[in-house]
Amino acid sequence: HPWGGSPIFLPAAPLHSTYHEDGPPSYYDNQDFPTVHWDDKSVRQAFIRKVFLVLTLQLSVTFAFVAVFTFVKGVKGFVQRNVWTYYVSYAVFFISLIVLSCCGDFRRKHPWNLVALSILTVSLSYMVGMIASFYNTDAVIMAVGITVVVCFTVVIFSLQTKYDFTSCRGVLIVCLVVLVVFSILCIFIRNRIMDIVYASLGALLFTCFLAVDTQMILGNKQLALSPEEYIFAALNLYTDIINIFLYILAIIGRAKE
């Protein structure tokens, strides 16, 4: 698959919506931004609830796909025999990701933003489910459990700590570019240890991204998202968590070989 492990897939660039972003995601610097409107606690709390509701629905759909593709033998056999469906779903995902990341007006236009996000979620869920189908069932269950613990810990820590992770966002973007270059090397250098190192670095990087993106929805750090950007916020958290899961799955899968 795209993160190493199965020979029928090739490594690809990690998924993170801000990497493709070219539109106004309505970031603001709290030091210079008027606090009368955006920092109103009721508005911000409603925004956070909406983001986590959308995120919960996305993750429920994704891990439902993973469960079906892992435990239902007929479905598992079908997707393994029809690898072309992975590339179709990847194309649909990539197009919807670019639209939601780059078109600020579109992702704030109800209900089309929800339609696009639903298409993205289903296509990515199919991809994740198909990747999981090539792994041992025990490895998938372990990866899901570890991902839940890691993400829950990171989100709670990010909500409670006074340390400003958003100030590190520029460094993480640079690290993401380096990781993409590393993934290209993995295409030509097929090595088990190198794949494990790559997956470990990827899991660590997107854990940091998850901390940054969590704090950006709070509105009390150097960088924040405006409350109208709940789709963009949910998209960032969703892709972070999916990447963490896939990298952890790759680590477990390669370690068991």
C-alpha positions as CSV (number, residue, x, y, z in Angstrom):
1,H,0.0,0.0,0.0
2,P,1.1,3.6,-0.3
3,W,2.9,3.6,3.1
4,G,4.8,0.3,2.6
5,G,4.1,-3.2,3.4
6,S,2.4,-4.8,0.5
7,P,4.2,-5.0,-2.9
8,I,1.2,-4.2,-5.0
9,F,1.1,-0.6,-3.7
10,L,3.7,2.1,-3.9
11,P,4.5,4.8,-1.2
12,A,2.7,8.1,-1.8
13,A,2.8,11.5,-0.2
14,P,1.2,11.7,3.2
15,L,-2.3,13.1,3.4
16,H,-2.7,16.4,5.0
17,S,-5.2,19.1,3.8
18,T,-3.0,22.0,4.6
19,Y,-0.4,20.7,2.3
20,H,-2.7,21.3,-0.7
21,E,-4.2,24.5,0.7
22,D,-4.1,27.6,-1.5
23,G,-7.2,29.4,-0.4
24,P,-8.1,31.5,2.6
25,P,-8.7,29.1,5.5
26,S,-9.4,32.2,7.7
27,Y,-6.4,31.9,10.0
28,Y,-5.7,34.9,12.2
29,D,-3.1,36.0,14.6
30,N,-4.6,36.6,18.0
31,Q,-2.1,39.3,18.8
32,D,-3.5,41.6,16.1
33,F,-7.0,40.4,15.6
34,P,-10.0,42.1,17.3
35,T,-11.4,39.8,19.9
36,V,-15.0,41.1,20.1
37,H,-16.5,38.6,17.7
38,W,-14.3,35.6,17.0
39,D,-13.2,35.0,20.6
40,D,-16.7,35.1,22.0
41,K,-16.8,31.9,24.2
42,S,-20.3,30.8,23.1
43,V,-19.4,31.1,19.4
44,R,-16.1,29.2,19.9
45,Q,-17.7,26.5,22.0
46,A,-20.4,25.9,19.4
47,F,-17.7,25.8,16.7
48,I,-15.7,23.1,18.7
49,R,-18.8,21.0,19.3
50,K,-19.7,21.1,15.6
51,V,-16.1,20.2,14.6
52,F,-16.0,17.2,16.9
53,L,-19.5,16.0,15.8
54,V,-18.5,16.1,12.1
55,L,-15.2,14.3,13.0
56,T,-17.0,11.6,15.0
57,L,-19.3,10.9,12.0
58,Q,-16.3,10.7,9.7
59,L,-14.3,8.3,11.9
60,S,-17.4,6.2,12.4
61,V,-17.8,5.7,8.6
62,T,-14.1,5.0,8.1
63,F,-13.7,2.4,10.8
64,A,-17.0,0.8,9.7
65,F,-15.3,0.3,6.3
66,V,-12.2,-1.1,8.0
67,A,-14.3,-3.5,10.0
68,V,-16.2,-4.8,7.0
69,F,-13.1,-5.1,4.8
70,T,-11.3,-6.9,7.6
71,F,-13.9,-9.3,9.0
72,V,-16.2,-10.0,6.0
73,K,-14.2,-12.5,3.8
74,G,-16.3,-12.0,0.7
75,V,-15.7,-8.2,0.7
76,K,-12.1,-8.7,1.6
77,G,-11.5,-11.0,-1.3
78,F,-13.3,-8.7,-3.7
79,V,-11.3,-5.6,-2.9
80,Q,-8.0,-7.6,-3.0
81,R,-8.8,-8.8,-6.4
82,N,-9.9,-5.4,-7.8
83,V,-7.0,-3.2,-6.9
84,W,-8.1,-0.7,-9.6
85,T,-10.9,0.5,-7.3
86,Y,-8.2,1.8,-4.9
87,Y,-6.9,4.2,-7.6
88,V,-10.4,5.3,-8.5
89,S,-11.2,6.1,-4.9
90,Y,-7.8,7.9,-4.6
91,A,-8.6,10.1,-7.6
92,V,-12.0,11.0,-6.1
93,F,-10.4,11.7,-2.7
94,F,-7.7,13.8,-4.2
95,I,-10.1,16.0,-6.2
96,S,-12.4,16.5,-3.3
97,L,-9.5,17.3,-1.0
98,I,-8.2,20.0,-3.4
99,V,-11.7,21.5,-3.7
100,L,-12.2,21.7,0.1
101,S,-8.7,22.9,0.8
102,C,-8.3,25.5,-1.9
103,C,-11.8,26.9,-2.4
104,G,-12.6,28.9,0.7
105,D,-16.0,30.1,-0.5
106,F,-17.1,26.6,-1.5
107,R,-16.2,24.9,1.8
108,R,-18.2,27.6,3.7
109,K,-21.3,27.1,1.5
110,H,-23.9,24.9,3.0
111,P,-24.9,22.1,2.1
112,W,-22.4,21.7,-0.7
113,N,-19.5,21.7,1.7
114,L,-21.1,18.7,3.6
115,V,-21.6,16.9,0.3
116,A,-18.0,17.3,-0.7
117,L,-16.8,16.3,2.7
118,S,-19.1,13.2,2.6
119,I,-17.6,12.2,-0.8
120,L,-14.1,12.7,0.6
121,T,-14.9,10.7,3.7
122,V,-16.4,7.7,1.7
123,S,-13.5,7.6,-0.8
124,L,-10.8,7.8,1.9
125,S,-12.7,5.2,4.0
126,Y,-12.7,2.8,1.0
127,M,-8.9,3.4,0.6
128,V,-8.2,2.8,4.3
129,G,-10.5,-0.3,4.4
130,M,-8.7,-1.7,1.3
131,I,-5.3,-1.1,2.8
132,A,-6.4,-2.8,6.0
133,S,-7.7,-5.8,4.1
134,F,-4.1,-6.7,3.2
135,Y,-3.0,-6.9,6.8
136,N,-3.5,-9.6,9.4
137,T,-6.7,-9.1,11.5
138,D,-4.8,-8.9,14.7
139,A,-2.6,-6.2,13.3
140,V,-5.6,-4.1,12.3
141,I,-7.2,-4.5,15.7
142,M,-3.9,-3.5,17.4
143,A,-3.5,-0.5,15.1
144,V,-7.0,0.7,15.9
145,G,-6.5,0.4,19.6
146,I,-3.2,2.2,19.6
147,T,-4.5,4.9,17.4
148,V,-7.5,5.5,19.7
149,V,-5.2,5.8,22.7
150,V,-2.6,8.0,21.0
151,C,-5.2,10.4,19.5
152,F,-7.3,10.7,22.7
153,T,-4.1,11.4,24.7
154,V,-2.9,14.0,22.2
155,V,-6.2,15.8,22.0
156,I,-6.7,15.9,25.8
157,F,-3.1,17.1,26.3
158,S,-3.5,19.8,23.6
159,L,-6.7,21.0,25.2
160,Q,-5.1,21.3,28.6
161,T,-1.5,22.4,28.1
162,K,-0.5,26.0,28.0
163,Y,2.2,25.3,25.5
164,D,1.5,26.8,22.1
165,F,1.9,24.1,19.5
166,T,0.6,26.4,16.7
167,S,3.9,28.3,16.7
168,C,5.6,25.1,15.4
169,R,3.3,24.8,12.4
170,G,5.9,26.1,9.9
171,V,8.5,23.6,11.1
172,L,6.0,20.7,10.7
173,I,5.3,21.8,7.1
174,V,9.0,21.6,6.4
175,C,9.2,18.2,8.0
176,L,6.2,17.1,5.9
177,V,8.1,18.0,2.7
178,V,11.1,16.0,4.0
179,L,8.8,13.0,4.7
180,V,7.4,13.2,1.1
181,V,11.0,13.0,-0.2
182,F,11.6,10.1,2.1
183,S,8.5,8.3,0.7
184,I,9.9,8.7,-2.8
185,L,13.1,7.1,-1.7
186,C,11.1,4.2,-0.3
187,I,9.7,3.6,-3.8
188,F,13.1,2.7,-5.1
189,I,14.7,1.3,-2.0
190,R,12.6,-1.6,-0.7
191,N,13.9,-2.3,2.7
192,R,12.0,-3.5,5.8
193,I,13.9,-1.4,8.3
194,M,13.7,1.7,6.1
195,D,9.9,1.2,5.8
196,I,9.6,0.9,9.6
197,V,11.7,4.1,10.1
198,Y,9.6,5.9,7.5
199,A,6.3,4.8,9.1
200,S,7.5,5.7,12.6
201,L,8.5,9.2,11.5
202,G,5.2,9.6,9.7
203,A,3.2,8.6,12.8
204,L,5.3,11.0,15.0
205,L,4.9,13.9,12.5
206,F,1.1,13.5,12.2
207,T,0.8,13.2,16.0
208,C,2.4,16.6,16.1
209,F,0.0,17.9,13.4
210,L,-2.9,16.6,15.4
211,A,-1.8,18.6,18.4
212,V,-1.4,21.7,16.3
213,D,-4.7,21.3,14.5
214,T,-6.5,20.7,17.8
215,Q,-5.2,23.9,19.3
216,M,-6.1,25.9,16.2
217,I,-9.8,25.2,16.8
218,L,-9.5,26.5,20.4
219,G,-8.9,30.1,19.4
220,N,-6.6,30.9,22.3
221,K,-3.2,30.4,20.8
222,Q,-1.0,32.3,18.3
223,L,-2.8,30.9,15.3
224,A,-6.5,30.0,15.2
225,L,-9.3,29.0,12.8
226,S,-12.3,31.3,12.5
227,P,-15.6,29.6,13.7
228,E,-17.0,29.6,10.2
229,E,-14.3,27.0,9.2
230,Y,-15.7,24.0,10.9
231,I,-15.4,21.9,7.7
232,F,-11.7,22.8,7.3
233,A,-11.0,22.1,10.9
234,A,-12.8,18.7,10.9
235,L,-10.9,17.8,7.6
236,N,-7.6,18.6,9.2
237,L,-8.2,16.5,12.3
238,Y,-9.7,13.7,10.2
239,T,-6.7,13.4,7.9
240,D,-4.3,13.6,10.8
241,I,-6.0,10.7,12.6
242,I,-6.2,8.5,9.5
243,N,-2.5,9.1,8.7
244,I,-1.6,8.1,12.3
245,F,-3.7,4.9,11.9
246,L,-2.1,4.0,8.6
247,Y,1.4,4.6,9.8
248,I,0.9,2.6,13.0
249,L,-0.7,-0.2,10.9
250,A,2.4,-0.1,8.6
251,I,4.7,-0.3,11.6
252,I,2.9,-3.3,13.1
253,G,2.6,-5.0,9.7
254,R,6.2,-4.7,8.9
255,A,7.3,-5.6,12.4
256,K,5.4,-8.9,12.2
257,E,7.0,-10.0,8.9
